[in-house]
Amino acid sequence: MDSKFSILNDLSKKIEDELDFDFSVNEIRIEDMQQFYTLIKEPFDRDFGNQDRKLFYRGERINDPARPLMPTLLRDRKKLLVKNEPVVDINCDFLLNYYKDMGEFYNIFRRVFGDVTRYRLYELCAFAQHYLDISPFIDFTKSLYVSLSFALKGRQEFENDIVLYTAEIEDTDNYTKDIVTAECWLNMYNVTVYNTPGQIRRIRTTDLATEALRRAKGLAEGEMIETSPKARLIDIPTNDFTKYQQGVFLLLTDFSLLHKSYLTKNVRKEFLIKKYIINRDICPQLLKIIKDEAPWYEYECLFDIKAAMRRAAYPENHV
């Protein structure tokens, strides 16, 4: 009997591993400060000066299934499927045209920062991520303080638990500080976004191009589609804010987006990602840690480097 339960338990874990879509398979609850120090703070402090360790953080203000770890560009498919198509391919050409259609944004960027092509997209995407919140990137940081500050947002009261993601590199082939490599990854960027089944059914087949009709039909008939992305991490700061926040970008590519999220299996193969759910009751103590140990990374300083440096230079004036 025990062996049967063991087999069923193993099968259940394998199914959970295959079908996880929100990193809950690697979810860990932090209920008190003892757990926080043991699981998060002490590893950060211990390896702070280790240049070979590649550990990155991301803070979220709320634990909400409706807020998956998703690139900003892909969060609203209505803006991508502008002609009510059943499917759209997001690639380097799409990205270039997408930003060209955003009023004068693209022209201003070119005048200030130089030409943009399908082989020179990284600076444009990074700029758009920080100032428009629209890009194929997901923000991470090397600093635990920065990630906590983004999750806590300087609040004094907390109605919900917060979330902290950690991502540790296991394969350095998926990590780069080289601009040429980053440009190659963006040039080969490929995500297929499908409309909802309900919307696809409403589109008249006479309005569809032959290829779009074939792909919509294949989806309806259960054609095998890769729904778990490959993950890449780009560590190339492009401005003072990115450098100051110790920011890096997670790029998810080579997958199809059918719903509001994606299967995480491939991402978890390439990075050791953990999702910590932190009890709201200890959030005031986390605020105090930032204030005591890194006041220049309090939330109001994250986008005000002058104020941050004044706190660093004159700590006696900030109590």
C-alpha positions as CSV (number, residue, x, y, z in Angstrom):
1,M,0.0,0.0,0.0
2,D,2.8,2.4,0.9
3,S,4.5,1.8,-2.5
4,K,1.2,2.7,-4.3
5,F,1.0,5.9,-2.3
6,S,4.6,6.6,-3.1
7,I,4.0,6.1,-6.8
8,L,0.9,8.3,-6.8
9,N,2.8,11.0,-4.9
10,D,5.7,10.9,-7.4
11,L,3.2,11.1,-10.3
12,S,1.4,14.0,-8.7
13,K,4.7,15.9,-8.3
14,K,5.6,15.2,-12.0
15,I,2.2,16.5,-13.1
16,E,2.6,19.6,-10.9
17,D,6.1,20.2,-12.3
18,E,4.8,19.9,-15.9
19,L,1.7,22.1,-15.5
20,D,3.0,24.8,-13.1
21,F,2.2,28.3,-14.5
22,D,2.9,30.6,-11.5
23,F,6.1,29.2,-10.0
24,S,4.0,27.8,-7.1
25,V,5.9,24.5,-7.5
26,N,8.9,26.5,-6.0
27,E,6.8,28.5,-3.6
28,I,8.0,29.1,0.0
29,R,6.1,30.9,2.7
30,I,7.9,33.3,5.0
31,E,5.9,33.7,8.2
32,D,8.4,35.4,10.6
33,M,11.7,37.3,10.7
34,Q,13.6,34.1,11.7
35,Q,12.6,32.5,8.4
36,F,13.3,35.7,6.5
37,Y,16.8,36.0,7.8
38,T,17.6,32.3,7.4
39,L,16.2,31.9,3.9
40,I,16.7,35.3,2.3
41,K,18.8,37.9,4.2
42,E,21.7,35.7,5.4
43,P,22.4,34.2,1.9
44,F,22.3,37.8,0.5
45,D,24.7,39.1,3.1
46,R,27.0,36.1,2.8
47,D,27.5,36.3,-0.9
48,F,27.2,40.1,-1.3
49,G,30.8,40.5,-2.4
50,N,31.0,37.3,-4.5
51,Q,31.3,38.3,-8.1
52,D,30.8,34.7,-9.3
53,R,27.4,34.3,-7.7
54,K,24.5,35.3,-9.9
55,L,21.5,35.8,-7.7
56,F,18.8,38.3,-8.6
57,Y,15.6,39.5,-7.0
58,R,12.2,40.9,-7.9
59,G,9.6,42.3,-5.4
60,E,5.8,42.3,-6.0
61,R,3.5,44.3,-3.8
62,I,0.8,41.6,-3.7
63,N,0.5,37.8,-4.1
64,D,-2.2,37.7,-6.8
65,P,-2.7,34.9,-9.4
66,A,-3.8,37.7,-11.9
67,R,-0.2,39.1,-11.7
68,P,2.0,36.4,-13.2
69,L,5.7,37.0,-13.9
70,M,5.0,38.4,-17.3
71,P,6.8,40.9,-19.6
72,T,5.0,44.2,-19.7
73,L,4.5,44.0,-23.4
74,L,2.5,40.8,-23.2
75,R,0.2,41.7,-20.3
76,D,-2.5,43.2,-22.6
77,R,-3.0,41.1,-25.7
78,K,-5.7,43.5,-26.9
79,K,-3.0,46.0,-27.7
80,L,-1.1,43.3,-29.7
81,L,-4.0,41.9,-31.6
82,V,-5.0,45.3,-32.9
83,K,-6.9,44.0,-35.9
84,N,-8.7,41.3,-33.9
85,E,-6.5,38.7,-35.5
86,P,-6.6,35.1,-34.1
87,V,-2.8,35.1,-33.7
88,V,0.2,37.4,-33.9
89,D,3.9,36.8,-34.0
90,I,6.0,39.1,-31.8
91,N,9.5,39.3,-33.2
92,C,12.1,42.0,-33.8
93,D,10.2,43.5,-36.7
94,F,7.0,43.6,-34.7
95,L,8.9,45.3,-31.8
96,L,10.4,47.9,-34.2
97,N,7.0,48.7,-35.7
98,Y,5.2,48.7,-32.4
99,Y,7.5,51.5,-31.0
100,K,7.3,53.4,-34.3
101,D,3.5,53.6,-33.9
102,M,3.8,55.2,-30.4
103,G,3.5,58.8,-31.4
104,E,6.7,60.7,-31.3
105,F,8.4,58.4,-28.9
106,Y,10.4,56.5,-31.5
107,N,11.5,59.7,-33.3
108,I,12.6,61.3,-30.1
109,F,14.6,58.3,-29.2
110,R,16.4,58.2,-32.5
111,R,17.2,61.9,-32.4
112,V,18.7,61.6,-28.9
113,F,20.2,58.1,-28.9
114,G,20.9,57.3,-32.5
115,D,19.6,54.9,-35.1
116,V,17.5,51.8,-34.4
117,T,17.3,48.7,-36.5
118,R,16.3,45.1,-36.1
119,Y,19.9,44.5,-35.2
120,R,20.1,47.4,-32.7
121,L,17.0,47.1,-30.4
122,Y,18.4,46.7,-26.9
123,E,18.7,50.3,-25.9
124,L,15.2,51.1,-27.3
125,C,13.6,48.3,-25.4
126,A,15.4,49.1,-22.2
127,F,14.5,52.8,-22.5
128,A,10.8,51.9,-23.2
129,Q,10.8,49.5,-20.2
130,H,11.9,52.2,-17.8
131,Y,9.9,55.2,-19.1
132,L,6.8,53.6,-20.7
133,D,6.6,50.2,-18.9
134,I,6.3,48.5,-22.3
135,S,8.9,46.0,-23.4
136,P,9.7,42.3,-23.7
137,F,11.6,42.5,-20.4
138,I,10.9,41.7,-16.8
139,D,12.8,43.8,-14.2
140,F,15.0,42.0,-11.7
141,T,17.8,43.5,-9.5
142,K,21.0,42.4,-7.8
143,S,19.9,44.2,-4.6
144,L,17.7,42.6,-2.0
145,Y,17.0,46.1,-0.7
146,V,15.8,47.4,-4.0
147,S,13.5,44.4,-4.6
148,L,12.0,44.7,-1.1
149,S,11.5,48.5,-1.6
150,F,9.5,47.9,-4.8
151,A,7.4,45.3,-3.0
152,L,6.8,47.4,0.2
153,K,6.4,50.8,-1.7
154,G,7.0,52.8,1.5
155,R,3.6,51.8,2.9
156,Q,3.0,51.7,6.6
157,E,0.0,49.4,6.5
158,F,-0.3,46.1,4.6
159,E,-3.5,44.4,3.6
160,N,-1.9,41.6,1.7
161,D,1.2,39.5,1.7
162,I,4.0,40.5,-0.6
163,V,6.0,38.4,-3.0
164,L,9.8,38.1,-3.5
165,Y,11.2,36.2,-6.5
166,T,14.8,35.0,-6.5
167,A,16.5,33.8,-9.7
168,E,19.9,32.1,-9.5
169,I,21.7,31.3,-12.7
170,E,22.7,27.6,-13.2
171,D,23.8,27.9,-16.9
172,T,25.9,31.0,-17.7
173,D,25.0,30.5,-21.4
174,N,21.7,32.1,-20.6
175,Y,23.3,35.2,-19.0
176,T,25.2,38.0,-20.7
177,K,26.9,41.3,-20.1
178,D,27.8,41.6,-23.8
179,I,25.7,44.0,-25.9
180,V,26.3,41.9,-29.1
181,T,24.8,38.8,-27.5
182,A,21.9,40.8,-26.1
183,E,21.2,42.2,-29.6
184,C,21.3,38.7,-31.1
185,W,18.8,37.5,-28.5
186,L,16.4,40.3,-29.4
187,N,16.9,39.8,-33.1
188,M,15.9,36.2,-32.6
189,Y,13.0,37.1,-30.2
190,N,9.9,35.0,-31.0
191,V,6.7,34.9,-29.1
192,T,3.3,33.8,-30.6
193,V,0.3,35.4,-29.0
194,Y,-3.1,33.7,-29.5
195,N,-6.4,35.5,-29.1
196,T,-8.9,33.9,-26.7
197,P,-10.9,31.0,-28.1
198,G,-14.1,33.0,-27.7
199,Q,-12.7,35.9,-29.8
200,I,-11.3,33.5,-32.4
201,R,-14.8,31.9,-32.9
202,R,-16.3,35.4,-33.4
203,I,-13.9,36.3,-36.3
204,R,-15.3,35.5,-39.7
205,T,-13.2,33.0,-41.6
206,T,-13.5,35.1,-44.7
207,D,-11.6,37.9,-42.8
208,L,-8.6,35.7,-42.1
209,A,-5.5,35.2,-44.2
210,T,-4.8,31.6,-45.2
211,E,-1.9,31.2,-42.7
212,A,-3.8,32.7,-39.8
213,L,-6.8,30.5,-40.6
214,R,-4.5,27.4,-40.6
215,R,-3.0,28.3,-37.3
216,A,-6.3,29.1,-35.7
217,K,-7.6,25.7,-36.9
218,G,-4.6,23.9,-35.6
219,L,-5.1,25.5,-32.2
220,A,-8.7,24.4,-32.1
221,E,-7.8,20.9,-33.1
222,G,-5.2,20.6,-30.2
223,E,-2.1,21.0,-32.3
224,M,1.0,20.7,-30.1
225,I,2.3,24.2,-29.2
226,E,5.3,25.1,-27.1
227,T,3.9,27.0,-24.2
228,S,7.0,27.2,-21.9
229,P,9.5,29.9,-22.7
230,K,13.3,29.9,-22.9
231,A,14.8,32.4,-20.4
232,R,17.7,34.8,-20.9
233,L,19.1,37.3,-18.4
234,I,20.7,40.6,-19.7
235,D,23.0,42.5,-17.3
236,I,23.6,45.7,-19.3
237,P,22.6,48.9,-17.5
238,T,21.7,51.7,-20.0
239,N,21.2,54.7,-17.7
240,D,21.9,56.0,-14.2
241,F,18.6,54.6,-12.8
242,T,19.3,51.1,-14.0
243,K,22.8,51.3,-12.6
244,Y,21.7,52.7,-9.3
245,Q,18.9,50.1,-8.9
246,Q,21.3,47.4,-10.0
247,G,18.8,46.3,-12.5
248,V,18.9,43.4,-14.9
249,F,16.4,42.2,-17.5
250,L,14.8,38.8,-17.8
251,L,13.8,37.9,-21.4
252,L,11.4,35.1,-22.1
253,T,11.3,33.9,-25.7
254,D,10.4,31.0,-28.1
255,F,7.0,30.2,-26.8
256,S,3.3,30.6,-27.5
257,L,1.0,32.6,-25.1
258,L,-2.4,31.1,-25.0
259,H,-3.7,32.4,-21.8
260,K,-2.7,35.0,-19.2
261,S,0.4,33.1,-18.2
262,Y,2.7,30.3,-19.4
263,L,4.1,27.0,-18.3
264,T,7.2,27.6,-16.2
265,K,9.1,24.3,-16.7
266,N,11.7,25.6,-19.2
267,V,12.3,28.7,-17.2
268,R,12.9,26.7,-14.0
269,K,15.4,24.5,-15.9
270,E,17.5,27.5,-16.9
271,F,17.2,29.4,-13.7
272,L,16.7,28.3,-10.1
273,I,13.6,30.5,-9.4
274,K,12.0,30.6,-6.0
275,K,8.8,32.4,-5.1
276,Y,8.7,33.6,-1.5
277,I,5.3,34.7,-0.1
278,I,6.1,37.0,2.8
279,N,3.6,37.4,5.6
280,R,2.2,41.0,5.7
281,D,2.7,41.1,9.5
282,I,6.5,41.3,9.1
283,C,6.5,44.0,6.4
284,P,6.9,46.9,8.9
285,Q,10.1,45.1,10.1
286,L,11.3,44.8,6.5
287,L,10.8,48.5,6.1
288,K,13.0,49.1,9.1
289,I,15.7,46.9,7.7
290,I,15.9,49.1,4.6
291,K,15.8,52.3,6.7
292,D,18.6,51.1,9.0
293,E,20.9,49.4,6.5
294,A,20.3,51.1,3.2
295,P,18.2,54.3,3.5
296,W,19.3,55.4,0.1
297,Y,17.1,52.5,-1.3
298,E,13.9,53.5,0.5
299,Y,11.1,53.7,-2.0
300,E,11.1,57.5,-2.4
301,C,14.8,57.4,-3.3
302,L,14.6,54.7,-6.0
303,F,13.9,57.3,-8.8
304,D,15.6,60.3,-7.1
305,I,19.3,59.6,-7.0
306,K,20.1,63.0,-5.7
307,A,18.0,62.4,-2.6
308,A,19.5,58.9,-2.3
309,M,23.0,60.2,-2.3
310,R,22.2,62.9,0.2
311,R,21.0,60.1,2.6
312,A,24.2,58.2,1.9
313,A,26.4,61.2,2.5
314,Y,24.6,62.8,5.5
315,P,23.1,59.9,7.5
316,E,22.8,62.1,10.5
317,N,20.2,64.2,8.8
318,H,18.0,61.2,8.1
319,V,16.6,59.6,11.2
